[in-house]
């Protein structure tokens, strides 16, 4: 009975909450401006863009659900790649997660929160606001899994209610809506086939990132064989529908000229719906809903870092937990890195760099389902990918296409991402050598 009280397990609704919160954040309220600046300005093309992002996320979520149900250990790609390919590849993924994979999105979401909040109180530096939020939310998740879950559920419910209110208000009270047609035209297809559309998938895929959130804390789920697939799939479908409506509303209420290249898209659109004062208030509310995104990543990321500490003696200090199971050291490490990135990087640099490396590991993980089925053809699979092998192949094709254009258009950032992986590989061999020395002594 002592252990059951000490280590709280996460139920299905909270797991779905983490997935939705992890997905709905910075991207959907910031990336449309970059897409418009990149030449994707047709409404139907933008809807296709966001629908394609949802399809990519949904196909990936199915594969992660299958792999997680047969390999139920926390760690996400770190665990999957270590088991399916080689521990070195898994370590590289975990190293990336430790230093960038979660820390960078936390910095990005906090940066966006600070930008929106500064629209309400212009005298405050947005980065100071962002840093304060990172510290406070990290403290909440350092208390206990239960308190973190309650905090997450409350702010995710607030987030969904605010988004629904924003969508309804856009349809009902916009004083001067734009004249839009969602029917595809020749302009639509020319934009869909353009390099700008492919590059825009960088931002869209980032906006959907988080569809695999519950795979990072499988060990802490109640009935993971059932709840992991349900949380991933339900969360992804809900977010896809929300994203389509939100982006439609942005273009319905605001002219493209006022959105083009803007980071705080939500604030611009809110101003066109509610007027100047209403827009300022909505900016504050949008900053509030980003708290659940930050919270979700602050919870999930340390679970990857902690598992690395369990597997490699050189990093054993990272695995230390409080008596209630909270990986306190891992939380402190991740939050510290997030704060460093917050004050040293620009938004677009972080986004491109992060997206390219995430694509590599997601591609290899989804490809791993073919390896797992071949190695273990008779193993019981609590969840099977629907439409196999077509579904994982769709995901892989999209990712390859996206990565080619990312490399062509953002060569420097993608090369920096690859360099990070080489650093991770070097640390893997250092960790192995240190472990060997300890064993020999």
DOSEDREN-379163 format. One record per residue (C-alpha): x, y, z. Coordinates in steps of 0.05 Angstrom, whole numbers, padded with zeros to 5 digits, always signed. Layout:
BEGIN
XYZ ...
//
This chain:
BEGIN
+00000+00000+00000 +00058+00046+00014 +00083+00045-00058 +00014+00058-00087 +00008+00120-00045 +00079+00143-00059 +00078+00136-00134 +00014+00164-00165 -00008+00136-00232 -00037+00179-00287 -00107+00165-00313 -00133+00169-00384 -00164+00239-00380 -00101+00269-00350 -00059+00234-00404 -00104+00263-00459 -00098+00330-00424 -00022+00326-00428 -00025+00307-00502 -00072+00364-00520 -00034+00414-00478 +00032+00393-00508 +00006+00402-00578 -00036+00466-00571 +00012+00521-00555 +00062+00566-00589 +00055+00540-00660 -00018+00552-00675 -00016+00623-00647 +00049+00643-00682 +00063+00603-00745 +00009+00629-00793 +00047+00694-00801 +00109+00656-00825 +00066+00614-00873 +00035+00677-00904 +00104+00708-00910 +00127+00645-00946 +00075+00654-01001 +00019+00608-00976 -00038+00658-00976 -00097+00620-01006 -00148+00597-00953 -00158+00528-00983 -00083+00518-00988 -00075+00537-00915 -00131+00489-00894 -00097+00434-00934 -00031+00451-00900 -00061+00444-00830 -00100+00382-00850 -00037+00350-00876 -00004+00366-00810 -00061+00331-00774 -00054+00270-00819 +00021+00266-00805 +00008+00271-00731 -00048+00219-00733 -00007+00168-00772 +00052+00178-00725 +00008+00173-00663 -00018+00105-00686 +00052+00077-00694 +00076+00105-00627 +00014+00075-00595 +00032+00006-00622 +00105+00010-00602 +00088+00038-00533 +00037-00016-00520 +00089-00071-00532 +00148-00033-00501 +00115+00002-00442 +00172+00042-00412 +00179+00117-00405 +00227+00154-00450 +00193+00159-00518 +00243+00157-00576 +00301+00144-00528 +00271+00078-00507 +00243+00058-00575 +00307+00072-00614 +00351+00039-00562 +00310-00025-00567 +00297-00025-00642 +00364-00002-00669 +00423+00009-00622 +00433+00041-00553 +00477+00094-00586 +00420+00119-00629 +00373+00119-00569 +00424+00158-00529 +00431+00210-00584 +00356+00219-00582 +00356+00224-00507 +00415+00273-00508 +00376+00316-00557 +00314+00312-00512 +00356+00331-00452 +00388+00393-00481 +00339+00415-00535 +00279+00369-00549 +00237+00394-00491 +00278+00453-00465 +00273+00490-00532 +00197+00483-00538 +00190+00506-00466 +00232+00567-00483 +00191+00579-00547 +00124+00573-00511 +00148+00618-00455 +00175+00668-00506 +00107+00670-00540 +00072+00677-00472 +00117+00736-00454 +00103+00769-00522 +00027+00763-00513 +00029+00785-00440 +00072+00846-00458 +00014+00869-00502 -00025+00877-00437 +00031+00906-00395 +00080+00937-00444 +00129+00960-00391 +00151+00889-00374 +00206+00853-00412 +00173+00792-00445 +00234+00748-00429 +00228+00764-00355 +00155+00743-00357 +00175+00679-00393 +00230+00662-00344 +00183+00672-00284 +00132+00624-00314 +00185+00571-00326 +00208+00575-00254 +00138+00575-00223 +00111+00517-00265 +00174+00476-00251 +00161+00487-00177 +00090+00460-00185 +00114+00396-00218 +00169+00388-00166 +00117+00380-00111 +00083+00315-00134 +00055+00279-00195 -00015+00289-00168 -00009+00364-00158 +00022+00370-00227 -00035+00330-00257 -00088+00373-00223 -00052+00437-00247 -00048+00408-00317 -00122+00389-00321 -00145+00458-00296 -00104+00497-00345 -00120+00450-00403 -00195+00459-00391 -00184+00535-00388 -00145+00530-00453 -00200+00492-00490 -00255+00538-00465 -00216+00600-00486 -00203+00571-00556 -00276+00552-00565 -00298+00621-00541 -00249+00653-00590 -00276+00612-00648 -00349+00626-00632 -00335+00700-00622 -00299+00703-00689 -00360+00675-00725 -00412+00715-00686 -00386+00785-00670 -00330+00801-00720 -00350+00871-00747 -00316+00865-00815 -00304+00792-00835 -00261+00776-00895 -00293+00749-00959 -00265+00678-00961 -00275+00617-01004 -00252+00549-00980 -00262+00517-01049 -00195+00498-01080 -00174+00534-01144 -00115+00534-01191 -00081+00583-01143 -00092+00532-01087 -00056+00476-01123 +00001+00520-01147 +00014+00541-01075 +00008+00469-01049 +00063+00448-01099 +00108+00507-01082 +00171+00506-01040 +00138+00556-00993 +00084+00505-00977 +00136+00451-00961 +00175+00499-00917 +00111+00518-00882 +00104+00446-00861 +00163+00460-00815 +00119+00507-00775 +00057+00464-00780 +00093+00400-00759 +00122+00439-00700 +00051+00462-00683 +00028+00389-00681 +00090+00365-00643 +00068+00335-00578 +00022+00283-00609 +00070+00232-00578 +00070+00264-00509 +00043+00206-00468 +00096+00159-00497 +00147+00196-00455 +00115+00176-00389 +00086+00107-00405 +00112+00078-00340 +00069+00127-00300 +00004+00111-00337 -00052+00069-00309 -00064+00010-00356 -00013+00035-00408 -00032-00018-00460 -00101+00015-00467 -00091+00086-00444 -00029+00102-00484 -00063+00090-00552 -00127+00124-00530 -00091+00186-00504 -00049+00194-00567 -00105+00184-00617 -00160+00222-00582 -00113+00280-00566 -00089+00284-00638 -00159+00283-00668 -00185+00337-00621 -00126+00383-00636 -00132+00373-00712 -00204+00398-00711 -00186+00456-00666 -00128+00477-00711 -00171+00478-00773 -00223+00523-00740 -00172+00569-00707 -00134+00582-00772 -00199+00593-00809 -00220+00645-00757 -00152+00681-00761 -00162+00691-00836 -00237+00704-00829 -00229+00762-00781 -00164+00794-00804 -00136+00815-00872 -00074+00778-00895 -00035+00843-00897 -00042+00851-00821 -00022+00779-00806 +00036+00771-00855 +00100+00758-00817 +00070+00772-00749 +00090+00730-00688 +00030+00748-00644 -00024+00726-00694 -00075+00714-00639 -00069+00785-00613 -00079+00815-00682 -00141+00772-00695 -00169+00786-00626 -00162+00861-00638 -00202+00854-00703 -00257+00815-00666 -00263+00853-00601 -00231+00920-00616 -00167+00949-00587 -00184+00939-00513 -00215+00871-00526 -00153+00851-00564 -00109+00870-00506 -00151+00829-00458 -00150+00770-00507 -00074+00775-00510 -00072+00765-00435 -00119+00705-00440 -00077+00674-00496 -00015+00680-00453 -00054+00645-00398 -00071+00585-00442 +00002+00575-00460 +00015+00558-00387 -00015+00488-00398 +00032+00477-00457 +00093+00495-00416 +00067+00453-00358 +00058+00391-00402 +00129+00395-00429 +00159+00409-00361 +00125+00345-00337 +00143+00300-00397 +00215+00321-00412 +00247+00301-00345 +00219+00230-00353 +00266+00221-00413 +00325+00251-00375 +00311+00207-00315 +00311+00143-00356 +00379+00161-00385 +00404+00166-00313 +00376+00096-00299 +00412+00066-00358 +00480+00101-00355 +00520+00103-00291 +00557+00166-00314 +00491+00203-00309 +00463+00165-00249 +00455+00230-00210 +00399+00249-00259 +00354+00190-00239 +00346+00213-00167 +00274+00221-00146 +00238+00250-00087 +00202+00200-00043 +00138+00212-00081 +00170+00194-00148 +00183+00264-00176 +00249+00267-00216 +00271+00331-00183 +00342+00334-00211 +00317+00322-00282 +00266+00378-00274 +00319+00426-00250 +00366+00409-00308 +00312+00418-00360 +00287+00484-00332 +00358+00511-00328 +00371+00495-00401 +00304+00526-00420 +00324+00591-00386 +00391+00592-00422 +00357+00582-00490 +00306+00635-00473 +00359+00688-00466 +00406+00666-00522 +00364+00645-00582 +00315+00676-00631 +00246+00645-00643 +00255+00625-00716 +00325+00596-00706 +00301+00552-00649 +00240+00530-00689 +00277+00508-00752 +00334+00474-00714 +00286+00438-00669 +00240+00415-00725 +00294+00383-00767 +00323+00340-00712 +00254+00320-00686 +00238+00295-00756 +00299+00250-00757 +00280+00214-00693 +00206+00210-00708 +00222+00181-00777 +00267+00127-00748 +00217+00110-00693 +00160+00101-00742 +00205+00060-00788 +00220+00018-00727 +00150-00012-00728 +00171-00052-00790 +00232-00077-00753 +00193-00096-00691 +00140-00134-00730 +00194-00172-00767 +00234-00189-00704 +00172-00207-00662 +00118-00232-00710 +00081-00272-00657 +00083-00223-00599 +00016-00200-00571 +00001-00129-00592 -00051-00093-00549 -00056-00041-00603 -00041-00049-00678 -00031+00007-00727 -00093+00013-00770 -00078+00010-00844 -00009-00020-00834 +00037-00015-00874 +00006+00044-00911 -00003+00089-00849 +00071+00088-00827 +00093+00096-00899 +00050+00159-00906 +00083+00188-00844 +00153+00171-00869 +00140+00200-00939 +00115+00266-00909 +00176+00271-00863 +00226+00258-00919 +00193+00310-00963 +00192+00360-00907 +00265+00347-00888 +00290+00356-00960 +00260+00426-00964 +00282+00443-00893 +00354+00427-00912 +00350+00466-00977 +00318+00528-00946 +00349+00527-00876 +00416+00494-00888 +00454+00527-00830 +00402+00510-00778 +00396+00438-00802 +00472+00429-00800 +00473+00455-00729 +00420+00402-00713 +00463+00347-00743 +00524+00373-00704 +00483+00366-00639 +00472+00292-00656 +00547+00282-00664 +00559+00313-00596 +00507+00265-00568 +00544+00207-00600 +00609+00230-00569 +00576+00233-00500 +00549+00163-00510 +00619+00134-00518 +00644+00175-00460 +00588+00148-00417 +00604+00076-00439 +00678+00086-00425 +00665+00113-00356 +00618+00055-00341 +00672+00006-00364 +00724+00038-00319 +00678+00033-00259 +00664-00041-00274 +00738-00058-00282 +00758-00023-00218 
//
